[in-house]
């Protein structure tokens, strides 16, 4: 319900009204005008005119502020609104400063129309719409004013009533189902978004919104379920555990197994010291945690384990379930199985007699896949051990923790991870501390994550990478992400096995692993993954443990761009998998390079179609140096002092504006000359993109050679719409700005 508010000061009666002229407030007043008799409506119009209003400050409020000198109002209240602390003796200055504060109200927390209210006193009767407005209530608290019942007057008889409450207690009927749903949404936003510091300002309003949502949801079960979930969250935050228990019991009565209800009830029982009941409730809550987002799952799982441990201590050894059932609950879901054997792809050359092979790739390639380099290391797993309450490191077998000296580096990594951080997730990776068949020259870590499992199911690749990053762990090099046919996959893998490994420019890879990018159910593992191993790869046996050699850590290699030729289309992929670009056949391709530091380069890929339209796309790589006729490095005398110009973007983040800090050069034999793209110097806010384009988020930029004269945003836009690049020559735009780039295909 968007609201456009105009702040007016009624000098005659000394109040500040929030006038909603031709806005939602006027719509509400018109919609429910018949709730007040016509004569009552005329009384209001005679007093207020045609416009409706909500009073924010009454005459008494203004007098209170001025008499107090507003010494209790924090300076931040005015600074956040861009206002100055007013002279408390100047009513106009006070009103203007407060008007600026009101203009900065959070738009996301607009007022909510709850229902029609009625009240009367000895002087008159009044009909109005009850309004809940948390943001405005928070401003009043900041100003040190008492709570106020916001409302929209529909009409009155005699004189308007000011001595009675006009809040929820004055409602003629419960809020409608639509109002209840809006209130529930508002309550959820407040509960989840308000910080601990700001919570005292919003607590009363949150309670009102929650109560109103519950009040209006009685006749609609779905609405009541949503309102009860919000009530559980709110009452838990204010530590009213008896109300949490009552709300969660009702919620579970309506919807058994509800995750919020189970978790809220379990923690309420713990806080109410009902430990025996809490144990079974916590067991149930834990079984529902899989429905949560990954990051929240880890946090809540740790809370449940902590609560179970607390219950165990309180119940003591005499409790029948403490030694067996409770221990089983803590251990439940933590996988004990080894990492499954990965089947070979049909065309994998390095298959052994005891290996399995998939008959075809139809199921594997039926959806988006991720291809990673298969590293020559030892299978390793980090997971929580419930008994010791710490993380343990396992080798290929999970019967007991790994004891060999070659696992010491991984154990050191595991020791740096908090027990609660991992929760019930098992991290699988390659232990690279010992040299096997390939001695890599550019190892940067001794442990490279390639998979993660929770409750028997394998996490999607994005979640696996995010988890590894959060824990400070490296992941195996990603070569490709996207969709391929079986023929394209075979051709690409056979080509890539001849190229250098991501961990050693002088060595070729052991092979590659192809898996679904999405999550993989435990029972479908063999259908959703396959490996390609080079021919004649030497498999090490147990004897290496007696004479093992420790691998040396080296300098990270620049990432390489890998190309796939598919049906005439040209595809570029980074070895790290941050980006995959496909250029349809008929496009001329060129590489635009920005030098940002001695160690890392950021690329932008430009394509030019047959009509001369150029599109610019961001490519995040650290590439190997190519021939000068293909790529030319743009040097910068101050480059060693410079920070990277562009940060890494997720591959799905389309249409991101990137500020180019350095000259970016396009070199392509397909063009008659070199083109220098915008150098970041002075052309402010030159947005070279078309936000209205439905087909391509990047503006179709057409460039010619006469752009060095551009000195303003208007000139830049004009020159970048010139008709053809055929007559271009080496020129440079002496300016700065943002170039819209994408990481999707043109």
C-alpha positions in Angstrom: 0.0 0.0 0.0 2.4 2.8 -1.2 1.8 6.1 0.4 2.9 9.6 -0.7 3.0 11.7 2.4 3.0 15.5 2.6 3.8 17.1 5.9 1.9 20.2 6.9 1.8 22.3 10.0 -1.5 23.5 11.2 -0.4 26.6 13.0 -3.8 27.4 14.4 -4.3 24.3 16.4 -0.6 23.5 16.9 -0.5 20.0 15.5 1.4 18.2 12.7 -0.7 16.1 10.3 0.5 13.6 7.8 -1.7 14.4 4.9 -2.2 11.7 2.3 -3.7 13.7 -0.6 -5.0 11.4 -3.4 -3.1 8.5 -2.0 -3.8 5.3 -0.1 -5.2 7.1 2.9 -7.7 8.9 0.8 -8.6 5.6 -0.9 -9.2 4.0 2.5 -11.3 6.9 3.7 -13.4 6.8 0.5 -13.7 3.0 0.6 -15.0 2.9 4.2 -16.8 6.3 4.2 -20.2 4.5 4.7 -19.0 3.2 8.1 -19.8 6.7 9.4 -23.2 8.4 9.0 -23.3 11.2 6.3 -23.8 13.8 9.0 -20.7 12.6 10.8 -18.7 12.8 7.6 -19.8 16.4 7.1 -18.6 17.3 10.5 -15.1 16.0 9.6 -15.1 17.8 6.3 -16.2 21.0 8.0 -13.2 20.7 10.3 -10.5 19.2 8.0 -11.6 20.0 4.5 -11.8 17.3 1.8 -8.3 15.9 2.5 -7.8 13.1 5.1 -4.9 13.0 7.5 -3.2 11.1 10.2 -2.0 13.2 13.1 1.6 12.5 14.0 2.1 15.3 16.6 -0.7 16.7 18.6 -0.6 20.2 20.2 0.3 18.6 23.5 3.2 16.7 21.9 4.6 19.9 20.4 4.3 21.7 23.7 6.0 18.8 25.5 8.9 18.8 23.0 9.4 22.5 23.3 9.2 22.6 27.1 11.7 19.8 27.5 14.2 21.6 25.2 14.5 18.3 23.3 17.7 17.6 25.3 16.8 13.9 25.3 16.7 13.7 21.5 19.9 12.1 20.2 21.9 14.2 17.6 21.8 11.1 15.3 18.1 11.6 14.9 18.6 14.8 13.1 21.8 13.9 11.3 20.3 10.7 9.7 17.6 12.9 8.2 20.0 15.6 7.0 18.4 18.1 9.4 19.9 20.3 12.1 18.9 20.3 15.7 16.2 23.0 15.9 15.8 25.8 18.3 13.4 24.3 20.8 11.7 27.7 21.3 10.9 28.1 17.6 7.8 26.1 16.7 8.4 26.5 13.0 12.0 25.2 13.2 10.9 22.3 15.3 8.2 21.4 12.8 10.5 21.7 9.8 13.2 19.5 11.4 10.7 16.8 12.3 9.2 17.0 8.8 12.7 16.1 7.4 12.8 13.2 9.8 9.4 12.0 8.7 10.4 12.3 5.1 13.2 9.7 5.7 10.7 7.1 7.1 11.5 3.6 5.8 9.3 3.0 2.8 9.4 -0.7 3.2 7.4 -0.4 6.5 4.3 1.5 5.4 1.3 1.9 7.5 -1.3 -0.9 7.6 -5.0 -0.3 7.7 -6.4 -2.7 10.3 -10.1 -2.1 10.5 -12.9 0.3 11.6 -12.9 1.5 15.1 -15.4 3.4 17.3 -15.2 5.3 20.6 -17.1 7.9 22.5 -17.0 10.1 25.5 -19.2 12.7 27.1 -18.6 15.2 24.3 -19.1 13.1 21.2 -18.6 9.9 19.2 -16.1 9.1 16.6 -15.6 6.5 13.8 -12.2 5.9 12.3 -9.9 3.4 10.6 -7.3 2.0 13.0 -3.8 2.2 11.6 -0.6 0.5 12.7 2.5 2.3 11.6 5.7 0.9 13.2 8.1 3.3 11.4 6.3 6.5 12.6 5.9 5.0 16.1 9.7 4.5 16.1 10.2 8.2 15.3 8.0 9.2 18.2 10.1 7.0 20.5 13.3 8.7 19.2 11.8 12.0 20.0 10.9 10.8 23.5 7.1 11.0 22.9 4.6 8.5 24.3 3.0 5.9 22.1 0.1 7.1 19.9 -2.8 5.4 18.2 -2.6 6.3 14.5 -5.9 6.5 12.8 -7.8 8.0 9.8 -11.0 9.8 11.0 -14.1 9.0 8.9 -16.5 11.2 10.9 -17.7 12.2 14.3 -20.8 13.5 16.1 -20.6 16.4 18.5 -16.8 16.8 18.8 -14.1 14.4 17.9 -13.0 12.1 20.7 -9.4 12.5 21.9 -9.7 11.1 25.4 -10.1 7.4 24.4 -7.8 4.8 22.8 -8.1 4.4 19.1 -6.0 1.3 18.8 -6.8 -2.4 18.5 -9.1 -2.3 21.5 -11.5 0.0 19.7 -12.0 -2.2 16.6 -15.7 -3.0 15.9 -14.7 -6.4 14.3 -11.6 -8.5 13.8 -9.4 -7.5 10.9 -10.3 -9.0 7.5 -8.3 -12.0 6.1 -6.6 -9.6 3.6 -5.6 -7.3 6.5 -4.4 -10.2 8.5 -2.2 -11.4 5.6 -0.7 -7.9 5.2 -0.1 -7.7 9.0 1.6 -11.1 9.0 3.9 -10.0 6.2 4.7 -6.8 8.0 5.3 -8.6 11.3 7.6 -11.1 9.6 9.6 -8.3 7.9 10.0 -6.4 11.2 10.9 -9.6 13.1 13.6 -10.6 10.7 15.0 -7.3 9.6 15.2 -5.2 12.8 18.6 -5.2 14.4 19.1 -5.8 18.1 20.0 -2.1 18.6 16.8 -0.9 16.9 14.6 -3.5 18.4 13.5 -1.4 21.5 12.1 1.2 19.1 9.9 -1.3 17.3 9.0 -3.8 20.0 5.6 -2.3 20.9 4.6 -1.9 17.3 5.8 -5.5 16.5 3.6 -6.8 19.3 0.6 -4.8 18.0 1.1 -6.1 14.5 1.6 -9.7 15.6 -1.5 -9.5 17.8 -3.6 -7.9 15.0 -2.5 -10.6 12.6 -3.6 -13.3 15.0 -6.8 -11.5 15.7 -7.8 -11.4 12.0 -6.7 -15.0 11.1 -9.2 -16.9 13.1 -11.5 -17.9 10.1 -8.7 -18.8 7.7 -6.4 -21.7 8.7 -3.6 -20.8 6.3 -3.5 -17.3 7.5 -3.6 -18.5 11.1 -0.6 -20.8 10.5 1.4 -17.9 9.0 0.4 -15.6 11.9 1.3 -18.2 14.5 4.8 -18.6 12.9 5.4 -14.9 13.3 4.1 -15.0 16.9 6.5 -17.8 17.7 9.4 -15.7 16.4 8.3 -12.5 18.1 7.6 -14.0 21.5 10.8 -15.9 21.4 12.7 -12.7 20.7 11.2 -11.0 23.7 11.7 -14.1 25.9 8.0 -14.8 26.6 8.4 -18.5 26.5 5.0 -19.4 27.8 3.4 -17.5 24.9 5.9 -19.2 22.5 4.7 -22.6 23.8 1.1 -21.7 23.5 1.6 -20.4 19.9 3.7 -23.3 18.8 1.2 -25.9 20.3 -1.6 -24.3 18.4 0.6 -24.1 15.2 1.5 -27.8 15.5 -2.2 -28.6 16.1 -3.0 -27.0 12.7 0.0 -28.2 10.8 1.9 -31.1 12.4 5.6 -31.2 11.7 5.8 -27.5 11.0 9.5 -26.6 11.2 9.0 -23.2 13.0 6.5 -24.7 15.4 8.7 -27.7 16.2 11.8 -25.6 16.8 10.0 -22.9 18.8 8.3 -25.4 21.0 11.5 -27.3 21.7 13.4 -24.2 22.7 10.5 -22.9 24.8 10.5 -26.2 26.7 14.2 -25.9 27.4 13.8 -22.3 28.6 10.9 -23.4 30.8 13.1 -26.1 32.3 10.9 -28.9 31.1 13.9 -30.9 30.0 12.4 -34.4 29.5 9.8 -33.0 27.1 12.4 -30.9 25.5 14.6 -33.8 24.5 11.9 -35.4 22.3 10.8 -32.0 21.0 14.5 -31.2 20.0 14.7 -34.6 18.3 11.6 -33.7 16.2 12.9 -30.2 15.5 16.2 -31.6 14.3 14.5 -33.8 11.8 12.8 -30.8 10.3 15.9 -28.6 9.8 16.6 -29.9 6.3 13.8 -27.5 5.1 15.9 -24.5 6.0 18.4 -22.6 3.8 21.9 -23.9 4.1 23.4 -21.1 6.2 20.4 -21.0 8.5 20.5 -24.8 8.7 24.0 -24.8 10.1 23.2 -22.2 12.7 20.0 -23.9 13.9 21.6 -27.3 13.9 24.3 -26.1 16.2 21.6 -24.5 18.5 19.7 -27.8 18.6 22.9 -29.8 19.5 23.8 -27.2 22.2 20.3 -27.5 23.6 20.4 -31.3 23.6 23.7 -31.2 25.4 22.3 -28.8 28.0 19.3 -31.1 28.6 21.6 -34.1 29.0 23.6 -32.2 31.7 20.4 -31.2 33.5 18.8 -34.6 33.4 22.0 -36.4 34.5 23.1 -40.0 34.1 19.9 -41.2 35.8 17.8 -40.2 32.8 17.1 -43.4 30.8 17.5 -41.7 27.5 20.6 -39.7 28.3 23.1 -42.4 27.6 21.6 -44.0 24.6 18.6 -42.3 22.9 20.0 -38.8 23.4 23.4 -39.8 22.1 21.8 -41.5 19.1 19.9 -38.2 18.4 23.1 -36.2 18.5 24.7 -38.6 16.1 21.7 -39.1 13.8 22.1 -37.9 10.3 25.9 -37.8 10.4 26.9 -40.1 7.6 29.2 -43.0 8.3 29.5 -44.1 4.7 32.7 -43.7 2.7 32.8 -41.6 -0.4 31.1 -43.6 -3.1 33.1 -44.9 -6.0 32.7 -42.6 -9.0 31.9 -44.5 -12.3 34.0 -43.8 -15.4 32.5 -42.1 -18.4 31.9 -44.3 -21.5 34.9 -42.9 -23.2 37.3 -42.6 -20.2 40.6 -44.1 -21.4 42.1 -44.9 -17.9 39.7 -47.5 -16.7 40.9 -50.4 -14.6 39.4 -54.0 -14.4 37.8 -53.3 -11.1 36.3 -49.9 -12.1 32.7 -49.3 -13.1 31.6 -47.5 -16.3 28.3 -45.8 -17.2 26.8 -47.1 -20.4 25.9 -43.6 -21.7 25.8 -40.0 -20.5 22.1 -39.3 -21.2 21.1 -38.9 -17.6 24.3 -37.1 -16.6 24.0 -34.5 -19.4 20.2 -34.1 -19.0 20.8 -30.9 -16.9 23.5 -28.4 -16.2 26.8 -30.0 -15.2 30.0 -28.8 -13.6 33.4 -30.2 -14.7 36.3 -30.0 -12.3 39.9 -31.2 -12.6 40.5 -34.5 -10.9 43.5 -34.0 -8.6 46.0 -36.8 -7.9 45.7 -37.0 -4.1 44.1 -39.0 -1.3 40.4 -39.1 -0.5 39.8 -37.3 2.7 36.8 -36.3 4.8 36.2 -33.7 7.6 33.2 -34.3 9.8 31.9 -33.8 13.3 32.4 -36.4 16.0 29.6 -36.2 18.5 31.3 -38.0 21.3 34.4 -35.8 21.4 32.5 -32.7 20.3 35.2 -31.8 17.8 35.9 -32.3 14.1 37.7 -35.5 12.9 39.6 -36.2 9.7 39.0 -39.5 7.9 40.7 -41.2 4.9 38.9 -43.4 2.4 37.6 -45.5 5.2 35.4 -44.0 8.0 35.9 -46.8 10.4 38.3 -44.7 12.5 40.0 -41.3 12.1 43.1 -41.1 9.9 46.4 -41.5 11.7 49.0 -41.4 8.9 51.4 -38.4 9.1 50.3 -37.3 5.6 47.0 -36.1 7.1 48.6 -33.7 9.5 48.0 -30.6 7.4 44.3 -31.4 6.9 44.0 -32.0 10.7 45.4 -28.5 11.3 42.8 -27.1 8.9 40.0 -29.0 10.7 41.3 -27.7 14.1 40.7 -24.1 12.8 37.0 -24.8 12.1 34.5 -24.4 14.9 32.6 -27.6 15.7 29.2 -25.8 15.4 30.2 -24.3 12.0 30.1 -27.6 10.2 27.1 -29.1 11.9 26.0 -32.3 10.2 27.7 -31.6 6.9 30.6 -33.9 5.8 33.3 -32.2 3.7 35.1 -34.4 1.1 38.2 -33.4 -0.6 41.7 -34.3 -2.0 44.5 -34.5 0.6 47.5 -33.2 -1.4 50.1 -33.3 1.4 51.7 -36.5 0.0 52.9 -36.8 -3.5 51.2 -39.6 -5.4 51.8 -40.1 -9.2 51.8 -36.4 -10.1 54.0 -33.9 -8.2 52.3 -30.6 -8.7 54.5 -27.4 -8.8 51.8 -24.9 -8.0 49.9 -26.3 -5.0 48.6 -23.5 -2.8 46.8 -25.7 -0.3 47.0 -29.3 1.0 43.2 -29.8 0.9 40.9 -29.2 -2.0 37.2 -29.7 -1.5 35.2 -31.5 -4.2 31.9 -32.5 -2.4 29.8 -32.0 0.7 27.1 -34.3 2.1 24.3 -33.7 4.5 22.1 -36.5 5.8 23.1 -38.7 3.0 22.4 -36.2 0.2 25.1 -34.3 -1.7 24.9 -30.5 -1.7 24.7 -28.6 -5.0 28.0 -27.3 -6.3 27.3 -23.6 -5.5 26.4 -24.5 -1.9 29.6 -26.7 -1.7 31.8 -23.8 -2.9 30.1 -21.3 -0.6 30.5 -23.6 2.4 34.2 -24.2 1.6 34.8 -20.4 1.2 33.1 -19.7 4.5 35.3 -22.3 6.2 38.5 -21.0 4.5 39.0 -24.1 2.4 40.0 -24.3 -1.3 38.0 -26.1 -3.9 39.2 -28.2 -6.8 39.7 -26.2 -10.0 36.5 -25.8 -12.0 36.9 -26.1 -15.7 33.4 -25.8 -17.1 29.8 -25.2 -16.2 26.9 -25.5 -18.5 25.1 -27.8 -20.9 26.9 -30.1 -23.3 26.0 -33.0 -25.7 27.9 -36.3 -25.2 30.0 -35.6 -28.3 30.9 -32.1 -27.2 31.8 -33.5 -23.7 34.1 -36.2 -25.2 35.8 -33.8 -27.6 36.4 -31.2 -24.9 37.8 -33.6 -22.3 40.1 -35.2 -24.9 41.4 -31.8 -25.8 41.7 -30.6 -22.2 43.7 -33.6 -21.1 46.5 -32.4 -23.4 46.5 -29.0 -21.8 48.4 -28.0 -18.6 46.9 -28.8 -15.2 45.5 -25.9 -13.2 48.2 -26.8 -10.6 51.2 -27.2 -12.8 51.9 -25.6 -16.2 54.3 -28.5 -17.0 52.0 -31.4 -16.1 48.8 -32.6 -17.8 45.7 -33.4 -15.6 45.0 -36.8 -14.1 41.5 -36.4 -15.4 38.2 -34.6 -14.9 35.0 -35.2 -12.9 31.6 -34.3 -14.4 28.7 -33.9 -12.0 25.3 -32.3 -11.8 25.5 -28.7 -10.7 22.3 -29.2 -8.7 22.0 -31.2 -5.4 22.3 -35.0 -5.8 20.2 -37.4 -3.8 22.3 -40.0 -2.1 20.6 -42.9 -3.9 21.2 -41.3 -7.3 24.9 -40.6 -6.9 26.1 -43.0 -9.6 23.6 -41.6 -12.2 24.6 -37.9 -11.6 28.4 -38.1 -11.7 31.2 -39.6 -13.9 35.0 -39.3 -14.3 37.4 -39.1 -17.1 40.9 -40.5 -16.3 43.8 -40.2 -18.6 45.3 -43.4 -20.1 48.1 -45.1 -18.3 47.6 -43.1 -15.1 49.6 -44.9 -12.4 47.5 -45.7 -9.3 49.4 -45.8 -6.1 49.0 -48.6 -3.6 49.5 -48.8 0.2 53.3 -49.0 -0.2 53.5 -45.2 -0.7 52.7 -44.7 3.0 56.1 -46.1 4.0 58.2 -43.9 1.6 55.9 -41.0 1.1 57.2 -37.6 0.1 55.7 -34.3 1.3 54.4 -32.1 -1.5 55.7 -28.5 -1.7 53.4 -25.5 -1.8 54.1 -23.1 -4.6 52.8 -20.0 -6.3 49.3 -20.0 -7.7 49.1 -20.3 -11.4 47.2 -17.9 -13.6 43.8 -19.3 -14.6 43.6 -20.4 -18.2 40.8 -19.7 -20.7 39.5 -22.9 -22.2 37.7 -22.9 -25.5 35.1 -25.4 -26.7 34.3 -25.6 -30.4 30.6 -26.7 -30.7 28.6 -26.5 -33.9 30.5 -23.4 -35.1 29.8 -21.6 -31.8 32.8 -20.4 -29.8 32.7 -20.9 -26.1 35.2 -19.5 -23.5 35.4 -20.9 -20.0 37.8 -20.2 -17.2 39.7 -22.9 -15.4 38.2 -21.7 -12.1 34.7 -21.9 -13.5 33.7 -18.3 -12.5 32.3 -17.7 -15.9 31.2 -19.4 -19.1 30.6 -17.4 -22.3 29.2 -18.7 -25.6 29.6 -16.8 -28.8 27.2 -17.9 -31.6 28.7 -18.6 -35.0 28.9 -15.5 -37.1 30.3 -13.3 -34.3 33.8 -11.9 -34.5 35.5 -12.3 -31.2 38.1 -10.1 -29.5 39.6 -10.0 -26.1 39.7 -6.8 -24.1 42.2 -6.8 -21.2 42.5 -4.5 -18.2 45.7 -4.6 -16.3 44.8 -4.3 -12.6 47.8 -5.6 -10.7 51.0 -7.5 -11.5 49.4 -10.8 -10.2 45.9 -10.7 -11.6 44.3 -9.5 -14.8 40.6 -8.8 -15.4 39.3 -9.6 -18.9 36.3 -8.2 -20.7 35.2 -10.1 -23.9 33.8 -8.0 -26.7 31.8 -9.5 -29.6 31.0 -7.9 -32.9 28.3 -9.3 -35.0 27.9 -9.1 -38.8 26.1 -5.8 -38.5 29.0 -4.1 -36.7 27.3 -4.1 -33.3 29.7 -4.6 -30.4 28.7 -6.1 -27.1 31.0 -6.1 -24.1 31.0 -9.0 -21.5 32.9 -9.4 -18.3 35.3 -12.4 -18.0 36.9 -13.0 -14.7 40.2 -14.9 -15.3 43.9 -14.9 -14.6 45.0 -16.0 -18.1 48.3 -17.2 -19.3 50.1 -14.9 -21.7 49.2 -15.4 -25.3 50.9 -14.3 -28.5 51.2 -10.6 -29.0 49.2 -10.6 -32.1 46.3 -12.2 -30.2 46.5 -10.3 -26.9 48.3 -7.1 -26.0 48.9 -6.2 -22.4 48.2 -2.6 -21.5 50.9 -1.4 -19.2 50.3 1.1 -16.4 53.3 2.8 -14.7 51.4 2.9 -11.4 50.1 -0.6 -11.7 51.9 -2.0 -8.6 50.2 0.6 -6.5 46.7 -0.2 -7.8 44.0 -2.3 -6.3 42.0 -4.6 -8.5 39.5 -2.6 -10.5 36.8 -5.3 -10.6 35.6 -7.7 -8.0 34.6 -11.3 -8.8 30.9 -11.7 -9.8 28.8 -14.8 -9.6 28.2 -16.3 -13.0 24.5 -15.7 -12.8 24.9 -12.0 -11.9 23.8 -10.5 -15.1 24.1 -6.9 -16.1 26.5 -5.5 -13.5 28.0 -2.1 -14.0 31.8 -2.2 -13.6 34.0 0.8 -13.4 37.0 0.5 -15.7 40.0 2.1 -14.0 42.5 1.6 -16.8 42.7 1.7 -20.5 41.2 -1.5 -22.0 42.5 -2.5 -25.4 40.7 -4.5 -28.1 43.1 -6.3 -30.4 41.6 -8.5 -33.1 42.7 -9.4 -36.7 39.0 -9.3 -37.6 39.0 -5.6 -37.2 41.1 -3.1 -39.4 42.6 -1.5 -36.4 42.9 -1.4 -32.6 40.2 0.2 -30.5 40.9 1.7 -27.1 37.9 1.4 -24.8 37.1 4.0 -22.1 39.9 4.9 -19.8 38.8 5.8 -16.3 39.6 9.5 -15.9 36.8 12.0 -15.9 33.6 11.2 -17.8 31.3 10.9 -14.9 28.2 8.7 -15.0 28.5 7.6 -18.6 26.1 4.7 -18.4 26.6 2.8 -21.7 23.7 0.4 -21.5 20.0 0.2 -22.2 18.0 -0.9 -19.1 14.9 -1.1 -21.3 16.3 -3.8 -23.5 14.5 -7.2 -23.0 16.9 -9.2 -25.1 20.3 -8.0 -24.1 21.0 -6.3 -20.8 24.1 -4.8 -22.4 23.6 -1.7 -24.6 24.4 -2.4 -28.2 27.4 -0.2 -28.5 28.5 0.9 -31.9 31.9 2.5 -32.0 33.9 4.5 -34.5 37.3 6.1 -34.3 36.3 9.7 -33.5 35.7 9.4 -29.7 38.7 11.1 -28.2 36.8 14.4 -28.1 34.1 13.2 -25.7 34.3 15.1 -22.4 30.8 14.6 -20.9 28.2 11.9 -20.4 26.1 13.2 -23.2 29.1 13.2 -25.6 30.1 9.8 -24.5 26.6 8.4 -25.2 26.5 10.1 -28.5 29.8 8.8 -29.7 29.0 5.3 -28.6 26.0 5.2 -30.9 28.0 6.0 -34.1 27.1 3.7 -36.9 30.1 1.4 -37.8 33.4 0.2 -36.5 34.7 -0.5 -40.0 36.6 2.8 -40.2 37.9 2.8 -36.6 41.4 3.6 -35.8 43.4 3.6 -32.6 41.7 6.3 -30.4 41.0 6.7 -26.8 38.2 8.2 -24.8 39.8 10.6 -22.3 37.2 10.1 -19.6 35.9 7.7 -17.0 32.6 6.1 -16.3 30.9 2.8 -16.1 30.6 0.3 -18.9 27.7 -2.1 -18.7 29.0 -5.6 -19.0 27.4 -9.0 -18.7 28.7 -12.5 -17.9 26.1 -14.2 -20.0 26.2 -15.1 -23.7 25.5 -12.3 -26.2 
